[in-house]
Protein backbone atom coordinates (compact mmCIF):
# COMPACT_ATOMS: atom_id res chain seq x y z
CA UNK A 1 0.00 0.00 0.00
CA UNK A 2 2.94 2.36 0.72
CA UNK A 3 4.36 1.87 -2.76
CA UNK A 4 0.97 2.48 -4.32
CA UNK A 5 0.45 5.70 -2.35
CA UNK A 6 3.91 6.89 -3.39
CA UNK A 7 3.09 6.15 -7.02
CA UNK A 8 -0.07 8.24 -6.70
CA UNK A 9 1.88 11.17 -5.21
CA UNK A 10 4.39 11.06 -8.05
CA UNK A 11 1.55 10.88 -10.54
CA UNK A 12 -0.19 13.87 -8.95
CA UNK A 13 3.05 15.88 -8.92
CA UNK A 14 3.73 15.26 -12.60
CA UNK A 15 3.05 18.48 -14.48
CA UNK A 16 2.48 16.76 -17.82
CA UNK A 17 0.63 13.50 -17.41
CA UNK A 18 1.70 11.60 -20.46
CA UNK A 19 0.78 8.12 -21.63
CA UNK A 20 3.71 6.50 -19.87
CA UNK A 21 3.06 8.01 -16.43
CA UNK A 22 -0.64 7.13 -16.55
CA UNK A 23 -0.13 3.57 -17.68
CA UNK A 24 2.72 2.88 -15.24
CA UNK A 25 0.62 4.04 -12.31
CA UNK A 26 -2.35 2.04 -13.51
CA UNK A 27 -0.41 -1.19 -13.44
CA UNK A 28 0.16 -1.04 -9.69
CA UNK A 29 -3.37 -1.57 -8.41
CA UNK A 30 -6.96 -2.03 -9.50
CA UNK A 31 -9.03 0.10 -7.07
CA UNK A 32 -6.80 3.23 -7.20
CA UNK A 33 -6.67 2.79 -10.98
CA UNK A 34 -10.33 3.73 -11.28
CA UNK A 35 -9.70 7.00 -9.42
CA UNK A 36 -6.75 7.80 -11.68
CA UNK A 37 -8.78 6.73 -14.68
CA UNK A 38 -11.47 9.31 -13.93
CA UNK A 39 -8.87 12.05 -13.36
CA UNK A 40 -6.92 11.37 -16.56
CA UNK A 41 -7.37 13.11 -19.91
CA UNK A 42 -9.62 11.18 -22.27
CA UNK A 43 -6.79 10.54 -24.69
CA UNK A 44 -4.86 8.47 -22.14
CA UNK A 45 -7.72 6.37 -20.81
CA UNK A 46 -7.57 3.83 -23.60
CA UNK A 47 -3.82 3.55 -23.18
CA UNK A 48 -4.35 2.80 -19.49
CA UNK A 49 -6.77 0.03 -20.44
CA UNK A 50 -4.26 -1.22 -23.00
CA UNK A 51 -1.29 -1.27 -20.61
CA UNK A 52 -3.13 -2.77 -17.67
CA UNK A 53 -4.77 -5.47 -19.78
CA UNK A 54 -1.43 -6.41 -21.34
CA UNK A 55 0.19 -6.79 -17.92
CA UNK A 56 -2.81 -8.80 -16.69
CA UNK A 57 -2.48 -11.07 -19.71
CA UNK A 58 1.30 -11.42 -19.38
CA UNK A 59 0.99 -12.49 -15.74
CA UNK A 60 -1.75 -14.94 -16.63
CA UNK A 61 0.30 -16.41 -19.49
CA UNK A 62 3.36 -16.69 -17.23
CA UNK A 63 1.35 -18.60 -14.64
CA UNK A 64 0.25 -21.00 -17.37
CA UNK A 65 3.79 -21.45 -18.66
CA UNK A 66 3.03 -19.95 -22.09
CA UNK A 67 4.74 -17.11 -23.96
CA UNK A 68 2.90 -13.82 -24.14
CA UNK A 69 4.25 -12.13 -27.28
CA UNK A 70 0.78 -11.87 -28.79
CA UNK A 71 -2.36 -10.65 -27.08
CA UNK A 72 -5.13 -13.03 -28.16
CA UNK A 73 -8.70 -11.91 -28.59
CA UNK A 74 -10.76 -12.34 -25.43
CA UNK A 75 -8.25 -10.95 -22.89
CA UNK A 76 -9.04 -7.29 -23.47
CA UNK A 77 -11.14 -4.85 -21.46
CA UNK A 78 -11.10 -6.94 -18.30
CA UNK A 79 -9.88 -4.13 -16.09
CA UNK A 80 -12.42 -1.42 -16.88
CA UNK A 81 -16.10 -0.99 -17.43
CA UNK A 82 -16.97 -1.56 -21.09
CA UNK A 83 -18.96 1.68 -21.29
CA UNK A 84 -15.94 3.63 -20.04
CA UNK A 85 -13.81 1.97 -22.70
CA UNK A 86 -16.23 2.93 -25.48
CA UNK A 87 -16.52 6.52 -24.20
CA UNK A 88 -12.77 6.94 -23.99
CA UNK A 89 -12.27 5.52 -27.46
CA UNK A 90 -14.71 8.10 -28.85
CA UNK A 91 -12.87 10.93 -27.07
CA UNK A 92 -9.52 9.60 -28.26
CA UNK A 93 -10.76 9.50 -31.84
CA UNK A 94 -12.19 13.04 -31.63
CA UNK A 95 -8.79 14.59 -30.82
CA UNK A 96 -7.05 12.74 -33.64
CA UNK A 97 -5.04 10.23 -31.61
CA UNK A 98 -4.48 7.10 -33.68
CA UNK A 99 -5.46 3.93 -31.81
CA UNK A 100 -3.22 0.88 -31.84
CA UNK A 101 -4.43 -2.50 -33.08
CA UNK A 102 -4.83 -3.66 -29.52
CA UNK A 103 -6.94 -0.62 -28.61
CA UNK A 104 -9.12 -1.22 -31.67
CA UNK A 105 -9.62 -4.80 -30.55
CA UNK A 106 -10.41 -3.66 -27.01
CA UNK A 107 -12.98 -1.17 -28.29
CA UNK A 108 -14.55 -3.77 -30.59
CA UNK A 109 -14.84 -6.19 -27.70
CA UNK A 110 -16.56 -3.48 -25.64
CA UNK A 111 -18.92 -2.71 -28.54
CA UNK A 112 -19.83 -6.40 -28.69
CA UNK A 113 -20.58 -6.50 -24.97
CA UNK A 114 -22.64 -3.30 -25.00
CA UNK A 115 -24.22 -3.97 -28.43
CA UNK A 116 -22.93 -0.59 -29.62
CA UNK A 117 -23.74 -1.16 -33.28
CA UNK A 118 -22.94 2.32 -34.65
CA UNK A 119 -19.50 2.60 -33.05
CA UNK A 120 -18.64 -0.95 -34.09
CA UNK A 121 -19.42 -0.05 -37.71
CA UNK A 122 -17.24 3.07 -37.42
CA UNK A 123 -14.36 1.00 -36.06
CA UNK A 124 -14.76 -1.43 -38.96
CA UNK A 125 -14.67 1.49 -41.40
CA UNK A 126 -11.55 2.85 -39.70
CA UNK A 127 -9.90 -0.58 -39.95
CA UNK A 128 -10.52 -0.63 -43.70
CA UNK A 129 -9.30 2.96 -44.12
CA UNK A 130 -6.12 2.35 -42.09
CA UNK A 131 -5.36 -1.03 -43.66
CA UNK A 132 -6.01 -3.05 -40.49
CA UNK A 133 -8.87 -5.05 -41.99
CA UNK A 134 -6.57 -7.96 -42.86
CA UNK A 135 -5.30 -8.30 -39.28
CA UNK A 136 -6.14 -11.74 -37.93
CA UNK A 137 -7.10 -10.95 -34.34
CA UNK A 138 -8.96 -7.76 -35.32
CA UNK A 139 -10.98 -9.70 -37.89
CA UNK A 140 -11.81 -12.31 -35.26
CA UNK A 141 -13.02 -9.51 -32.98
CA UNK A 142 -15.18 -8.21 -35.84
CA UNK A 143 -16.74 -11.64 -36.31
CA UNK A 144 -17.58 -11.73 -32.61
CA UNK A 145 -18.98 -8.17 -32.69
CA UNK A 146 -21.30 -8.79 -35.62
CA UNK A 147 -22.46 -12.13 -34.19
CA UNK A 148 -23.27 -10.69 -30.77
CA UNK A 149 -25.23 -7.88 -32.44
CA UNK A 150 -27.28 -10.46 -34.35
CA UNK A 151 -25.78 -9.61 -37.76
CA UNK A 152 -24.65 -13.15 -38.52
CA UNK A 153 -24.50 -12.53 -42.30
CA UNK A 154 -22.01 -9.71 -41.73
CA UNK A 155 -20.04 -11.98 -39.41
CA UNK A 156 -19.98 -14.63 -42.13
CA UNK A 157 -18.82 -12.09 -44.73
CA UNK A 158 -15.92 -10.95 -42.52
CA UNK A 159 -15.00 -14.57 -41.81
CA UNK A 160 -15.11 -15.56 -45.50
CA UNK A 161 -12.96 -12.57 -46.51
CA UNK A 162 -10.21 -13.41 -44.00
CA UNK A 163 -7.06 -14.59 -45.78
CA UNK A 164 -6.18 -17.01 -43.01
CA UNK A 165 -8.03 -18.46 -40.06
CA UNK A 166 -6.77 -19.59 -36.70
CA UNK A 167 -8.31 -21.31 -33.69
CA UNK A 168 -9.73 -18.01 -32.39
CA UNK A 169 -11.45 -16.98 -35.63
CA UNK A 170 -13.01 -20.41 -36.14
CA UNK A 171 -14.21 -20.50 -32.54
CA UNK A 172 -15.63 -16.96 -32.77
CA UNK A 173 -17.65 -17.80 -35.87
CA UNK A 174 -18.90 -21.16 -34.56
CA UNK A 175 -19.98 -19.50 -31.30
CA UNK A 176 -21.66 -16.73 -33.30
CA UNK A 177 -23.68 -19.20 -35.35
CA UNK A 178 -24.68 -20.99 -32.15
CA UNK A 179 -25.76 -17.74 -30.46
CA UNK A 180 -27.92 -16.85 -33.47
CA UNK A 181 -29.81 -20.15 -33.54
CA UNK A 182 -27.97 -21.62 -36.53
CA UNK A 183 -26.93 -24.81 -34.83
CA UNK A 184 -26.69 -26.96 -37.94
CA UNK A 185 -24.43 -24.44 -39.69
CA UNK A 186 -22.27 -24.27 -36.55
CA UNK A 187 -21.83 -28.05 -36.66
CA UNK A 188 -20.91 -27.96 -40.36
CA UNK A 189 -18.38 -25.20 -39.70
CA UNK A 190 -16.91 -27.33 -36.93
CA UNK A 191 -16.48 -30.21 -39.37
CA UNK A 192 -14.87 -27.83 -41.87
CA UNK A 193 -12.53 -26.59 -39.14
CA UNK A 194 -11.38 -30.15 -38.47
CA UNK A 195 -10.52 -30.53 -42.16
CA UNK A 196 -8.10 -27.58 -41.90
CA UNK A 197 -5.99 -29.40 -39.30
CA UNK A 198 -6.64 -26.58 -36.81
CA UNK A 199 -7.38 -28.19 -33.47
CA UNK A 200 -10.46 -27.03 -31.53
CA UNK A 201 -10.12 -25.82 -27.97
CA UNK A 202 -12.48 -25.92 -25.00
CA UNK A 203 -14.40 -22.83 -26.16
CA UNK A 204 -14.87 -24.33 -29.62
CA UNK A 205 -16.56 -27.35 -28.09
CA UNK A 206 -18.70 -25.12 -25.89
CA UNK A 207 -20.02 -23.37 -29.00
CA UNK A 208 -20.69 -26.48 -31.06
CA UNK A 209 -22.18 -28.54 -28.20
CA UNK A 210 -24.56 -25.69 -27.38
CA UNK A 211 -25.41 -25.37 -31.07
CA UNK A 212 -26.34 -29.02 -31.47
CA UNK A 213 -28.39 -29.29 -28.27
CA UNK A 214 -31.65 -28.11 -29.83
CA UNK A 215 -31.45 -29.91 -33.19
CA UNK A 216 -33.72 -32.82 -34.11
CA UNK A 217 -30.77 -35.13 -34.66
CA UNK A 218 -29.09 -33.75 -31.54
CA UNK A 219 -28.41 -37.10 -29.89
CA UNK A 220 -26.62 -38.56 -32.92
CA UNK A 221 -24.61 -35.37 -33.39
CA UNK A 222 -23.85 -35.36 -29.69
CA UNK A 223 -22.38 -38.85 -29.85
CA UNK A 224 -20.26 -37.79 -32.82
CA UNK A 225 -19.05 -34.71 -30.95
CA UNK A 226 -18.32 -36.78 -27.88
CA UNK A 227 -16.00 -39.00 -29.90
CA UNK A 228 -14.12 -35.90 -31.09
CA UNK A 229 -13.86 -34.66 -27.51
CA UNK A 230 -12.26 -37.95 -26.49
CA UNK A 231 -9.97 -37.88 -29.53
CA UNK A 232 -8.62 -34.42 -28.69
CA UNK A 233 -8.33 -35.12 -24.97
CA UNK A 234 -11.11 -32.91 -23.64
CA UNK A 235 -13.16 -35.76 -22.19
CA UNK A 236 -11.74 -35.10 -18.73
CA UNK A 237 -12.42 -31.35 -18.89
CA UNK A 238 -14.98 -30.52 -16.22
CA UNK A 239 -16.66 -27.70 -18.15
CA UNK A 240 -17.04 -29.71 -21.37
CA UNK A 241 -18.27 -32.65 -19.31
CA UNK A 242 -20.87 -30.45 -17.63
CA UNK A 243 -22.17 -29.30 -21.02
CA UNK A 244 -22.45 -32.86 -22.28
CA UNK A 245 -24.16 -33.91 -19.06
CA UNK A 246 -26.74 -31.16 -19.56
CA UNK A 247 -27.30 -32.23 -23.15
CA UNK A 248 -27.59 -35.95 -22.41
CA UNK A 249 -30.10 -35.18 -19.67
CA UNK A 250 -32.08 -32.98 -22.06
CA UNK A 251 -32.04 -35.76 -24.65
CA UNK A 252 -33.27 -38.28 -22.08
CA UNK A 253 -30.06 -40.33 -22.16
CA UNK A 254 -29.11 -40.19 -18.50
CA UNK A 255 -26.98 -43.36 -18.82
CA UNK A 256 -24.56 -41.54 -21.13
CA UNK A 257 -24.40 -38.66 -18.66
CA UNK A 258 -23.47 -41.06 -15.86
CA UNK A 259 -20.74 -42.72 -17.96
CA UNK A 260 -19.29 -39.32 -18.80
CA UNK A 261 -19.41 -38.28 -15.14
CA UNK A 262 -17.52 -41.43 -14.12
CA UNK A 263 -14.76 -40.71 -16.67
CA UNK A 264 -13.92 -37.36 -15.08
CA UNK A 265 -11.66 -37.77 -12.07
CA UNK A 266 -11.50 -34.15 -10.89
CA UNK A 267 -15.16 -33.36 -10.24
CA UNK A 268 -16.19 -29.92 -9.08
CA UNK A 269 -19.52 -28.62 -7.81
CA UNK A 270 -20.60 -27.59 -11.32
CA UNK A 271 -20.23 -31.14 -12.62
CA UNK A 272 -22.15 -32.57 -9.66
CA UNK A 273 -24.87 -29.97 -10.18
CA UNK A 274 -25.18 -30.95 -13.80
CA UNK A 275 -25.77 -34.64 -13.12
CA UNK A 276 -28.04 -33.99 -10.12
CA UNK A 277 -30.12 -31.73 -12.36
CA UNK A 278 -30.11 -34.42 -15.05
CA UNK A 279 -31.38 -37.03 -12.61
CA UNK A 280 -34.09 -34.64 -11.44
CA UNK A 281 -35.19 -33.78 -15.00
CA UNK A 282 -35.47 -37.47 -15.86
CA UNK A 283 -37.41 -38.27 -12.65
CA UNK A 284 -34.54 -40.29 -11.15
CA UNK A 285 -35.08 -38.77 -7.72
CA UNK A 286 -33.41 -41.51 -5.69
CA UNK A 287 -30.23 -41.28 -7.78
CA UNK A 288 -30.29 -37.49 -7.42
CA UNK A 289 -30.44 -37.76 -3.62
CA UNK A 290 -27.64 -40.35 -3.54
CA UNK A 291 -25.40 -38.16 -5.69
CA UNK A 292 -26.23 -35.15 -3.53
CA UNK A 293 -25.06 -37.05 -0.43
CA UNK A 294 -21.89 -38.07 -2.27
CA UNK A 295 -21.28 -34.44 -3.16
CA UNK A 296 -21.64 -33.44 0.49
CA UNK A 297 -19.30 -36.25 1.60
CA UNK A 298 -16.67 -34.90 -0.81
CA UNK A 299 -16.86 -31.52 0.97
CA UNK A 300 -18.31 -29.72 -2.05
CA UNK A 301 -20.70 -26.93 -1.14
CA UNK A 302 -24.10 -27.03 -2.84
CA UNK A 303 -25.26 -23.95 -4.72
CA UNK A 304 -28.70 -22.46 -5.30
CA UNK A 305 -28.82 -24.48 -8.51
CA UNK A 306 -28.10 -27.68 -6.55
CA UNK A 307 -30.87 -26.97 -4.08
CA UNK A 308 -33.39 -26.23 -6.82
CA UNK A 309 -32.71 -29.62 -8.43
CA UNK A 310 -32.60 -31.69 -5.23
CA UNK A 311 -35.74 -30.08 -3.77
CA UNK A 312 -37.57 -30.87 -7.01
CA UNK A 313 -36.43 -34.49 -6.65
CA UNK A 314 -37.80 -34.62 -3.10
CA UNK A 315 -41.07 -33.22 -4.42
CA UNK A 316 -41.82 -35.86 -7.02
CA UNK A 317 -40.61 -38.59 -4.65
CA UNK A 318 -42.94 -37.10 -1.98
CA UNK A 319 -40.32 -37.62 0.73
CA UNK A 320 -41.22 -34.79 3.10
CA UNK A 321 -38.72 -35.81 5.80
CA UNK A 322 -35.83 -35.67 3.32
CA UNK A 323 -37.20 -32.44 1.88
CA UNK A 324 -37.22 -30.81 5.32
CA UNK A 325 -33.59 -31.88 5.86
CA UNK A 326 -32.64 -30.19 2.60
CA UNK A 327 -34.68 -27.13 3.64
CA UNK A 328 -32.72 -26.86 6.89
CA UNK A 329 -29.48 -26.98 4.89
CA UNK A 330 -30.84 -24.25 2.61
CA UNK A 331 -31.37 -22.03 5.67
CA UNK A 332 -27.96 -22.92 7.12
CA UNK A 333 -26.12 -21.95 3.94
CA UNK A 334 -28.24 -18.87 3.32
CA UNK A 335 -29.96 -19.88 0.09
CA UNK A 336 -33.44 -19.17 1.45
CA UNK A 337 -33.19 -15.71 -0.10
CA UNK A 338 -33.09 -17.19 -3.59
CA UNK A 339 -36.54 -16.95 -5.16
CA UNK A 340 -36.04 -20.02 -7.38
CA UNK A 341 -35.01 -22.18 -4.43
CA UNK A 342 -38.08 -20.97 -2.54
CA UNK A 343 -40.28 -21.68 -5.55
CA UNK A 344 -39.00 -25.27 -5.56
CA UNK A 345 -39.61 -25.54 -1.81
CA UNK A 346 -43.21 -24.35 -2.23
CA UNK A 347 -43.73 -26.96 -4.93
CA UNK A 348 -42.12 -29.68 -2.80
CA UNK A 349 -44.19 -28.96 0.31
CA UNK A 350 -47.43 -28.87 -1.67
CA UNK A 351 -46.67 -32.14 -3.46
CA UNK A 352 -45.90 -33.74 -0.10
CA UNK A 353 -49.29 -32.59 1.23
CA UNK A 354 -47.99 -29.83 3.52
CA UNK A 355 -49.68 -26.74 2.07
CA UNK A 356 -49.12 -24.83 5.32
CA UNK A 357 -45.38 -25.32 4.91
CA UNK A 358 -45.65 -23.95 1.37
CA UNK A 359 -47.56 -20.91 2.67
CA UNK A 360 -44.86 -20.24 5.28
CA UNK A 361 -42.15 -20.23 2.59
CA UNK A 362 -44.22 -17.87 0.48
CA UNK A 363 -44.97 -15.47 3.34
CA UNK A 364 -41.33 -15.37 4.49
CA UNK A 365 -40.00 -14.48 1.03
CA UNK A 366 -39.50 -10.71 0.88
CA UNK A 367 -39.01 -10.25 -2.84
CA UNK A 368 -41.63 -12.18 -4.77
CA UNK A 369 -41.40 -12.49 -8.54
CA UNK A 370 -43.66 -14.06 -11.16
CA UNK A 371 -42.16 -17.51 -10.60
CA UNK A 372 -42.92 -17.48 -6.87
CA UNK A 373 -46.49 -16.21 -7.28
CA UNK A 374 -47.18 -18.83 -9.94
CA UNK A 375 -45.76 -21.58 -7.71
CA UNK A 376 -48.04 -20.56 -4.86
CA UNK A 377 -51.10 -20.44 -7.12
CA UNK A 378 -50.28 -23.91 -8.45
CA UNK A 379 -49.63 -25.21 -4.92
CA UNK A 380 -53.10 -24.11 -3.84
CA UNK A 381 -54.65 -25.51 -7.01
CA UNK A 382 -53.03 -28.95 -6.64
CA UNK A 383 -53.93 -29.07 -2.93
CA UNK A 384 -57.65 -28.70 -3.67
CA UNK A 385 -57.75 -25.07 -2.60
CA UNK A 386 -58.98 -23.69 -5.90
CA UNK A 387 -60.79 -20.71 -4.39
CA UNK A 388 -57.66 -19.61 -2.51
CA UNK A 389 -55.65 -19.90 -5.74
CA UNK A 390 -58.10 -17.67 -7.61
CA UNK A 391 -58.15 -15.10 -4.79
CA UNK A 392 -54.37 -14.98 -4.93
CA UNK A 393 -54.48 -14.52 -8.70
CA UNK A 394 -57.04 -11.71 -8.50
CA UNK A 395 -54.94 -10.01 -5.82
CA UNK A 396 -51.99 -10.13 -8.18
CA UNK A 397 -53.90 -8.52 -11.01
CA UNK A 398 -55.41 -5.72 -8.94
CA UNK A 399 -52.80 -5.00 -6.25
CA UNK A 400 -49.43 -6.14 -7.59
CA UNK A 401 -49.69 -5.13 -11.25
CA UNK A 402 -48.85 -8.69 -12.18
CA UNK A 403 -48.83 -9.68 -15.89
CA UNK A 404 -49.55 -13.42 -16.07
CA UNK A 405 -47.94 -15.75 -18.60
CA UNK A 406 -48.89 -19.16 -20.03
CA UNK A 407 -47.59 -21.03 -16.97
CA UNK A 408 -49.53 -18.85 -14.55
CA UNK A 409 -52.75 -19.29 -16.52
CA UNK A 410 -52.19 -23.06 -16.53
CA UNK A 411 -52.14 -22.91 -12.73
CA UNK A 412 -55.29 -20.74 -12.71
CA UNK A 413 -57.18 -23.10 -15.04
CA UNK A 414 -56.06 -26.04 -12.88
CA UNK A 415 -57.52 -24.23 -9.87
CA UNK A 416 -60.81 -23.69 -11.71
CA UNK A 417 -60.90 -27.37 -12.60
CA UNK A 418 -60.33 -28.53 -9.00
CA UNK A 419 -62.90 -26.05 -7.67
CA UNK A 420 -65.49 -27.01 -10.30
CA UNK A 421 -65.65 -23.44 -11.60
CA UNK A 422 -66.13 -24.18 -15.31
CA UNK A 423 -67.59 -20.78 -16.21
CA UNK A 424 -64.74 -19.00 -14.45
CA UNK A 425 -62.27 -21.20 -16.30
CA UNK A 426 -63.77 -20.25 -19.68
CA UNK A 427 -63.65 -16.58 -18.66
CA UNK A 428 -59.92 -16.78 -17.85
CA UNK A 429 -59.29 -18.79 -21.01
CA UNK A 430 -60.83 -16.04 -23.13
CA UNK A 431 -58.91 -13.36 -21.21
CA UNK A 432 -55.66 -15.01 -22.21
CA UNK A 433 -56.37 -14.04 -25.83
CA UNK A 434 -58.28 -10.78 -25.55
CA UNK A 435 -56.50 -9.09 -22.63
CA UNK A 436 -52.99 -10.56 -22.53
CA UNK A 437 -52.36 -11.57 -26.14
CA UNK A 438 -51.67 -15.21 -25.25
CA UNK A 439 -52.83 -17.98 -27.55
CA UNK A 440 -53.58 -21.07 -25.46
CA UNK A 441 -54.10 -24.59 -26.75
CA UNK A 442 -57.69 -25.82 -26.54
CA UNK A 443 -56.33 -28.91 -24.76
CA UNK A 444 -55.48 -26.57 -21.88
CA UNK A 445 -59.19 -25.74 -21.52
CA UNK A 446 -60.39 -29.32 -21.96
CA UNK A 447 -58.10 -30.54 -19.20
N, C-alpha and C positions, 0 to 999 in steps of 0.2 A: 504493500500500500504506500510506503514511503517513496519508492521509486516512481510509482504512478503519479503521486502528488507532485513530485519534483518535475516530472515530464510536463504536467499541466502548467506549472509555473513558468517553465521555459517557453512553452507554447504561447502562454499569455503575454510573455515579455517580448516575443518576436514581433518586430515592427511590421515586417512583410511576411504574412503567412502564405508561404508557397506550397506547392503540391507536396514537396518532400516533408516539410515540417508537419503538415496535417496528417499525412499517411503514416509517418513514423510514430506519432503520438497515438494514432488510432489502433496501432497494432498491440499496444500494451494491455488494453483492457476492453471489456465489452460495455459495461454500464457507463463509465466516464466517456466512452466513445460517442454515445448518443448526445451527451451534452455538447461535446466539441463539434459534433456533426451539425447541430442546430446553429452553433455560433459561426460556422465556417462560411465563406463565400460559396455561392451555388456552384461555381466552376470547379471547386475542389471536392465537392461531395461525392461525385462519382469516382474520383480517384481514390478517395478513402475507402469506398466500397470495394474497388478493384484491389487495392493493396491488402486490406484486411482479409478479403476472401481468398487471395492467393496464399497468404500466410496460413490461413485455416486449412486450405487444401494441402499445402506442403507438409504441415504437421501431420495431417491425416494420412497422406501417402507414406510419410516416413514411418509412421506406426504400423503400416501395413507392409512395409518392406518393399515399396515400389518407388521407382523414380518419379519425379514430379516436374519434368521439363515442360509438359503440356498441361494445360488446364482443360479437362474434359467438360463437356456440357453437362449441367446438372449440379455443379458445385458452386454456382454463382449465387449472389444475392442472398446468402444465408444470414449475413450479419445485420442486415437492415430491412426495415419495412419496405415491401415492394412498392407501395405508393410513394414513399420518399425517393426511392430509386428512380421511378418514372419522372417525378417532379424535377429532380436534380438533372436528369438527362435533358429535359426540355430547356432548363435554364442554361445548361452547358452549351446546348446547340444554338441558343439565341444570341450568345456572345461570341460565337464563331470559333469555339474551341473544338478541335477535331477529336472525336472519340477514338480510342483504340479498339481493336477487334474484340478484346475481352470485355470492354465496356459496352460495346454493341450487343454482345451476347448476353451480358447481364441485364441490359435494358429489355431485350427481347424476351428473356425469361420472365421478367417482371410483367411485361405486357401480357404474356400467356397466363400468368397467375391472376391478373386483375381484369383480363378480357378487354384490354385497351386496344381495340381494333384499329382506330385511326392512327395512333402513334406507331403501332406495329407495322402498318402499311408504309408510314413515312420512313421508318428504319429500313425497311426492305428497299424502298426507292433510293435511300442514301447508299445502301450497300451496292446497288447496281451502278450508281453514279460514281462511287469511289473505287469500283473494281473489286469489292469484297464479296461479290455474290458467288464466286467460285470457291470460297473458303469452306472447308469441310465442316468444322464445328459450328460456324455461323449458319450454314445451310441446314444442319440438323436442328438448330434452335428455331429456324424458320418453320421447318416441318412441324415441330412441336407447337409453335405459336398458332399456326393456321388450324391444326387439329383441335387444339383446346378451344379455339373460337368457333368451332363447328364448320369451318371451311375446308372440308376434307379434300375437295377437288383441287383447291389451291395447294394444299399440302402434298398431294400426289404430283402436281405439276413441278413443284420445287424438287421433290425427290427424284422424279424422272429426269430432270435437267442436270442433276448432279453428275459430275464427271466420274467420281469414284464414291463408293459407299464404304462405311466402316460399321463396326458393331453398334455404335451409338445411333447412326442415321437409320439403320434397319430397325433397331428397337424403337426409335421415336415414331417411325411411320407405322409399324405394327401396333404399337400402343394407341396411336391416333385412330387407326381403323377400328380398333376395339372400342374406344371411347365413343365413337360415332355410330355404333350399332352395325358395323360391317364385319361381323365375325368371320364369315366365310372368306372374304377377301384377306383378312388378317392371317388366316390359316394358310391360304395360298401364298401370301408373301413370305410367311415363315418357311414354307417348303422351298421357295425360290432362294431365300437367304441361305439355306443349307446347301444348295447347289453351287453357291459362290465360294464355298470353303471357309466362310466367315462363321466362327463359332458363336452360338447364342450365349447370353449370360442370364443371370437370374431374372433381371428385369424383362428380358425378351420373353422368357417363359411366363412371367406374370401377365404380360399383355396377351399372349396367344391362348393361354389357358382361360383367362377371363373372356376372351372373344368366342371361344368354342362352347362355353358353358350353356348358352341359350339356344344353340342350334338343334335342329331335329335329330341329326346324326351325331349329337354331342358325345354320347357314350363311346361310339366307335372311334371318333376323333380323339377322345380323351385317352383311350388305350394306346393309340398311335403316339400321341404326345408323351405319354408316360414312358414308352419304350425309348424315345429320344432323351428324355430326362435321365434315364438310367445310363444310356450310352455316353452322355456327356458328363456324368458324375454329379448331377444335381439331385439325385434321389434321396440323399441324406440331408438336403437343405431344408431346414425347418419351415421357412416361409413358403417355398414351393410345395412342400408336403401339406401344409395347411390349406393351400389353394386347391390342391387335388382332393383333399379330404372333403372340403366344402362341395366340390363338384360331384364327387362320387355319392355323397349324401343326397344332393339335389337330384341326381339321376336314379336314386333308389338302390344303388349298389353299395350297401354299407360294408359288405365283405371285402371289397377292394380297398375301402378306406381303412379298415382294420389292418389288412396286410401292409399297406403303406405306412401306417402308424408304427407297426412292429419293426419295420426296416430302419426307422430313424432312431439312432441311439441317444442323441442329445435332444431330449424333448423339453420344450419350454411350455409356459402356460398357454400360449397362443395355440400350439398344436393340440394340447389337451382340450382346450375350449372347442376347437374345430370338431374333434371326434365326439365329444359330449353332445354338442349341438346336432351332429349327424345322427347319433343314436336317438335323440329326442325327436327330431324331424321324422324319423322312420319308426316311431312308436316302440323303440327298444328301451323302455324306461329302466328296466332292471340293469341292463348293461351300462346305461348312462350313470346310474347311481354307483355301480361298482367302480367305474373309471373315475368318478368324482372322488371316491374314497382313496383310490390309488394316487390321485393327484395330490390330495391332502397329505398322504403318507410320505410323499416325495418332497414335502415342504414347499410346494408351489402354491402361491396365494391365488384364490379364485378372484375373478373380476366380476363386474356387473353383468357382462355377457355370459359368464359361467353360471351365475345365479339364475338368470333368465331361463337358460336351457334346463338346468336341473330342477327348478321349481315347476316348469312345464311338465317334466317327466313325472314328478310326484303327483301332479294333477291328474294325468290320464291313468296313472296307476292307482289313484285314490288312496294313497298311503299318507294319511293326515299326520301320523306320528313322525314319520320321516320328514314330511314337509315342514312341520313345526321346528324340527332340529335345524333344518336349513335356514328357516326364518330367523332363528336365534343367532345363527352365524352371520346372516345378513346384517343384523343389528350390531353385532360385535365388530364387524369390519367397517361398518358405516355406509353400507350400500342401500340403506332404507330410504335415502334421499333420491335415489334414482327412480324416475317415474315408470320406466319399463320393467324394472324389477318388481315394483309395487303392483303394476298391472298383472304380471305373472302370478304374484301372490294372491291377488283378488280372485283370479281365475282358479288357482289351486284350491283355495279355501271353499269356493262355491262348488267346485266339482266334488270335493270331499264332504259336502253337506253342511259345512260350517259357514252359513251366510253372515252370521254375526261377526265372525273373524274377518270376512271380506269387508264388511262395513267399517270395522275398526281401522283396517289398512287405509281405506278410502278417506275416512275422516281425519286421519293423522297425516295425510300427505298435504303439504302446504301448497305446492304448485301443481295444479291439476291441468293436464293437457287433454286433447281429444282422445288419445289412447286410453287414458285412465277412466274418463267418463264413459266411454264405450264399454270398457271392461266391466264397470259397475252396473251398467244397464243390462248387459248380457248375463251377469251373475244373478241379478234379480229375476230376469226372464227364465233362466234355466232352473232356478230354485222355486219356481211356481209363484213368484211374487210379481206377476205381470202388471198389476196396478201400480206398484211401487216403481217399477221400471219406467212406466209411461209418465208418472209424476216427475221422475228425475229428468226424463227427456224434455218435458214441457218446461221445467225449470231452466234447463240449459238454453232453450230457444228464447225464452222471455227475459231471463236475468243475466245469463252469462254471454249472450251474443254468440252462441255456439253455432257453427255451420256444419251440419252432419254430412258424413260421406256414406258410401255404399255399406261399409262394415257396420256403421252405427245404425243405419236403417234396417239391416239384417237383424240386429239385436232387438230393435223396436218391433219389427214384424213377428219375431219369435215371441216377444212378450204378449203381443195381441193374440197370437195363437194359443199360448198357454192360459190366457185369461178368458178365452172364448169371445173376444171382441172383434168379430169379423168385420163389422162396418167400420170400426176404427182402423183396422188394418188396411182396408181398401182406401180409406181417406189418406193415410200416410203413404200408401203406394202411389197414389195419384200425385201427392205433393212432391214426391221424388222427382217427377218429370216437370211439373208446372212451376214449382217454386225454386227448386235447387238444381234443375238442369241435369239430373241423373237419369239414366235410362236402364231401369232394372229389368231382369229377366222375369218372364211370367212365372217361371218355376218358383221364383222367390215368393210370389204371392200364393201359389198353390200349396206350398209347404206350410 
